Amino acid sequence: MAALLLDENLPRSAGRVRVAEGHDVVFVADHTPAADDRRVLALAREQARVLVTFDADFGEPVFQNGEAPPPAIVYLRLHPIDGTAAGTMAAVALRDAVQGCLVVCTRDARRRRAFPPREAGDGRT
């Protein structure tokens, strides 16, 4: 089972399903409400949690700005937002290896992009 950090934009129902499946789930809203994206990424890194979000902006700090990633980011592209569908999409994504990747999920497909390699001692956080 995975250690997950659910972004504030995810319905709690999506998290309850993950807990029932045995995942270790932390809600950003309970830990650091109104945290900006950098703080959410830092929290996911510090706690070694897979970040699950509806926010497309988390790839930029990692891929373009060289910020250290969390173990994985699962980005759910789902409009309109639906807690049940989000929970199902996350569950399907987590069945595959997600470590070290940004996983983009839609109702019909998933694609993974490996995080860029990090050089030892590059100092970026």
C-alpha positions as CSV (number, residue, x, y, z in Angstrom):
1,M,0.0,0.0,0.0
2,A,1.1,3.5,-0.7
3,A,1.6,6.6,1.5
4,L,-0.5,9.3,-0.1
5,L,-0.8,13.0,0.2
6,L,-4.1,14.3,-1.1
7,D,-4.1,17.8,-2.3
8,E,-6.8,20.2,-1.0
9,N,-8.7,20.1,-4.3
10,L,-9.5,16.4,-4.0
11,P,-12.8,15.5,-2.4
12,R,-12.6,13.7,0.9
13,S,-14.6,10.8,-0.6
14,A,-11.6,10.0,-2.8
15,G,-9.4,9.7,0.3
16,R,-11.8,7.6,2.3
17,V,-11.8,5.0,-0.5
18,R,-8.0,4.9,-0.4
19,V,-8.0,4.5,3.4
20,A,-10.5,1.7,3.2
21,E,-8.1,-0.1,0.8
22,G,-5.3,0.2,3.3
23,H,-3.4,3.2,2.0
24,D,-1.8,5.6,4.5
25,V,-3.6,8.9,3.6
26,V,-2.9,12.5,4.7
27,F,-5.0,15.4,3.5
28,V,-3.2,18.6,2.8
29,A,-6.3,20.4,4.2
30,D,-5.7,18.8,7.6
31,H,-2.0,19.2,7.7
32,T,-1.3,22.6,6.1
33,P,-4.5,24.3,4.9
34,A,-4.1,26.9,2.1
35,A,-0.4,25.8,1.5
36,D,1.1,26.9,-1.8
37,D,2.3,24.4,-4.3
38,R,6.0,24.5,-3.2
39,R,4.9,23.7,0.4
40,V,2.7,20.9,-0.8
41,L,5.6,19.4,-2.8
42,A,7.9,19.8,0.2
43,L,5.4,18.1,2.5
44,A,5.1,15.2,0.0
45,R,8.9,14.9,-0.1
46,E,9.4,15.2,3.7
47,Q,6.9,12.5,4.4
48,A,7.8,10.4,1.3
49,R,4.2,10.4,0.0
50,V,2.8,10.1,-3.4
51,L,1.0,13.4,-4.2
52,V,-2.5,13.0,-5.7
53,T,-3.9,16.2,-7.2
54,F,-6.2,17.8,-9.7
55,D,-3.7,20.6,-10.1
56,A,-1.7,20.6,-13.3
57,D,0.9,23.0,-11.9
58,F,3.0,20.5,-9.9
59,G,5.0,19.3,-12.9
60,E,6.5,22.7,-13.6
61,P,8.6,23.0,-10.4
62,V,10.0,19.6,-11.0
63,F,10.5,19.5,-14.7
64,Q,11.3,23.1,-15.5
65,N,12.7,24.5,-12.3
66,G,14.7,21.5,-11.1
67,E,12.9,21.2,-7.7
68,A,13.3,17.9,-6.0
69,P,10.2,15.7,-6.6
70,P,8.2,13.7,-4.1
71,P,8.2,9.9,-4.7
72,A,5.5,10.4,-7.4
73,I,2.8,12.8,-8.5
74,V,-0.5,11.5,-9.7
75,Y,-2.4,14.2,-11.6
76,L,-6.0,13.5,-12.2
77,R,-7.5,15.2,-15.3
78,L,-11.2,15.0,-14.6
79,H,-13.8,17.6,-15.4
80,P,-16.2,18.1,-13.8
81,I,-14.6,16.9,-10.5
82,D,-16.2,13.8,-9.2
83,G,-15.0,12.2,-6.0
84,T,-16.0,8.6,-6.9
85,A,-14.4,8.8,-10.3
86,A,-11.3,10.5,-8.9
87,G,-11.0,7.6,-6.3
88,T,-11.3,5.1,-9.1
89,M,-8.8,6.8,-11.3
90,A,-6.3,7.1,-8.4
91,A,-6.7,3.4,-7.6
92,V,-6.1,2.3,-11.2
93,A,-3.0,4.5,-11.4
94,L,-1.6,3.2,-8.1
95,R,-1.8,-0.4,-9.3
96,D,1.1,0.4,-11.7
97,A,4.6,1.5,-10.7
98,V,4.3,5.2,-10.1
99,Q,7.5,5.8,-8.1
100,G,9.8,8.4,-9.8
101,C,7.1,9.6,-12.2
102,L,4.5,12.1,-13.0
103,V,1.4,10.1,-13.8
104,V,-1.3,11.9,-15.8
105,C,-4.7,10.1,-15.6
106,T,-7.8,10.7,-17.6
107,R,-11.0,8.6,-17.7
108,D,-9.6,6.7,-20.6
109,A,-5.9,6.5,-20.2
110,R,-2.8,7.0,-18.1
111,R,0.7,8.2,-19.1
112,R,3.8,8.3,-17.1
113,R,6.8,10.7,-17.4
114,A,9.9,9.9,-15.4
115,F,11.2,12.6,-13.2
116,P,14.5,14.1,-14.5
117,P,17.6,12.6,-13.0
118,R,19.0,14.5,-10.1
119,E,22.7,15.1,-9.6
120,A,24.1,14.4,-6.1
121,G,24.5,17.5,-4.1
122,D,22.8,19.8,-6.6
123,G,21.2,21.6,-3.6
124,R,17.8,22.2,-5.2
125,T,14.8,21.6,-3.0
